[in-house]
Amino acid sequence: MSPKVCSSLMLGSYLLAFSGATAHTGCMLRLTFCDANTVNHYFCDILPLLQLSCTSTYVNELVVFIVASINVIVPSVTIFVSYGFILSSILYISSAEGRSKTFSTCSSHIIAVFLFFGSFAFMYLKPSSAGSMGKGKISSVFYTNVVPMMNPFIYSLRNKDVKLAVRKIVSRRVF
C-alpha cells in the first residue's frame, strides 16, 4: 500500500468519525431532557441517552440510523474491495502452501470484521422499538469488549501449536 493510499484511508476515517460526532452532537442540542439523569446502559451511548429525552427523538434516531449505515457500509465496501485485490493477487501465487497461508490470514481477518460489524449493525441498524435495552447492552459489550479480546485467538488459529491445543481441549470436553 502506498503512503498516499494509507494517508487517504486515515484521513477518511477521521473525517467520517468527526462528521458523525458532529451530526449527533448537533441533534442532541435541540433535545430537552426530563428529570431522570441515569443512563441505563453499559456506557453513555447515544440510544440510551435518547431515552432520557422528553421531546421527540425521531430526527435523532434517523441520524443514528444514517450515521450507523455509513459507518458500516463505507468500511465494509472498502474492506471487500481490498479483499478483491488481495484475492486477485492470491491467484498469481504459484505454490499451494503460499495460497493456503494467505487464505488463512484473510479468513481470520474476515471473521473478526464480520463479528465487529455484525454486532455493531445489530446494535444500531434497527428501529428503536425493535429491541430491548438488555439486548443493546449485550451487543455493545460484545462489540466493545468481546470482539477485541477474541482477535488474538482468531488470528492465532493460524498457528499449528494453537490448533493442536484447541483440538486437545475440545476432544477432552466431548469425550
C-alpha positions, 0 to 999 in steps of 0.5 A, spaced: 500 500 500 502 506 498 503 512 503 498 516 499 493 510 499 494 509 507 494 517 508 487 517 504 484 511 508 486 515 515 484 521 513 477 518 511 476 515 517 477 521 521 473 525 517 467 520 517 468 519 525 468 527 526 462 528 521 458 523 525 460 526 532 458 532 529 451 530 526 449 527 533 452 532 537 448 537 533 441 533 534 442 532 541 442 540 542 435 541 540 433 535 545 430 537 552 431 532 557 426 530 563 428 529 570 431 522 570 439 523 569 441 515 569 443 512 563 441 505 563 446 502 559 453 499 559 456 506 557 453 513 555 451 511 548 447 515 544 440 510 544 440 510 551 441 517 552 435 518 547 431 515 552 432 520 557 429 525 552 422 528 553 421 531 546 421 527 540 427 523 538 425 521 531 430 526 527 435 523 532 434 516 531 434 517 523 441 520 524 443 514 528 440 510 523 444 514 517 450 515 521 450 507 523 449 505 515 455 509 513 459 507 518 458 500 516 457 500 509 463 505 507 468 500 511 465 494 509 465 496 501 472 498 502 474 492 506 471 487 500 474 491 495 481 490 498 479 483 499 478 483 491 485 485 490 488 481 495 484 475 492 486 477 485 493 477 487 492 470 491 491 467 484 498 469 481 501 465 487 504 459 484 505 454 490 499 451 494 502 452 501 503 460 499 495 460 497 493 456 503 497 461 508 494 467 505 487 464 505 488 463 512 490 470 514 484 473 510 479 468 513 481 470 520 481 477 518 474 476 515 471 473 521 473 478 526 470 484 521 464 480 520 463 479 528 465 487 529 460 489 524 455 484 525 454 486 532 455 493 531 449 493 525 445 489 530 446 494 535 444 500 531 441 498 524 434 497 527 428 501 529 428 503 536 422 499 538 425 493 535 429 491 541 430 491 548 435 495 552 438 488 555 439 486 548 443 493 546 447 492 552 449 485 550 451 487 543 455 493 545 459 489 550 460 484 545 462 489 540 466 493 545 469 488 549 468 481 546 470 482 539 477 485 541 479 480 546 477 474 541 482 477 535 488 474 538 485 467 538 482 468 531 488 470 528 492 465 532 488 459 529 493 460 524 498 457 528 499 449 528 501 449 536 494 453 537 490 448 533 493 442 536 491 445 543 484 447 541 483 440 538 486 437 545 481 441 549 475 440 545 476 432 544 477 432 552 470 436 553 466 431 548 469 425 550 
